[in-house]
Amino acid sequence: VPNWIIIVTLLVLALLLALGLFLFARQRKRTRLELRLASGRRQLLGRELQIYLA
């Protein structure tokens, strides 16, 4: 097996791994942001309800 085939294969695998990790991190960041926004909305709704019921 030629040496360059092994090198190219390893490079492609490394790039795929890096891309996968990048996409995974981006997805987790988006999920965390959505959770933070959802909890913030819940707090606002709670405050509005308290004002309305008071």
N, C-alpha and C positions, 0 to 999 in steps of 0.2 A: 504494500500500500504506500503510495507516495506521501511524503511528509506534508506537502501543502494541503492535501485533502484533510488530514487530521487537524491541521491548524485552522483551516476554514470552518470545519465542523465545530470545533471548540469555540471559535469566535461567534458563529451563528447561535450556538446554545447559550453563550454568555449574553448575547444581545437579547434573545428571547426571555431569558431569566430577568434581565434588567427591565425590559418592557413590562413583564408580568408584575414585578414588584412595584413599578411606577404606577401602573393602573390600579393595583390593589390599594396602594397608599392613597391615591386620589379618591377611590370609592369610599374608603374609610373616612377620609376628611369630609366628603360630602355628607355621609351618614351622620357624622358627629355634628356638623353644622345644622342639618335638618332637625336632629334631636334638640339642639340648643334653641333653635327657632320655635319648635313645638312647645318646649317648656316655657319659653318666654311668652308665647301666646296664651298658654294656660294661665299664667300668673296675671296677665292683663285681663283675661276674661273673669278671673276670680275677683279682681279689684273692681271691675265694672259691676259684677253681681252684688258685691258688698255695698257699693254706692247706690245701686238701684234699690236694694232691699232695705237700706238704712232709712 
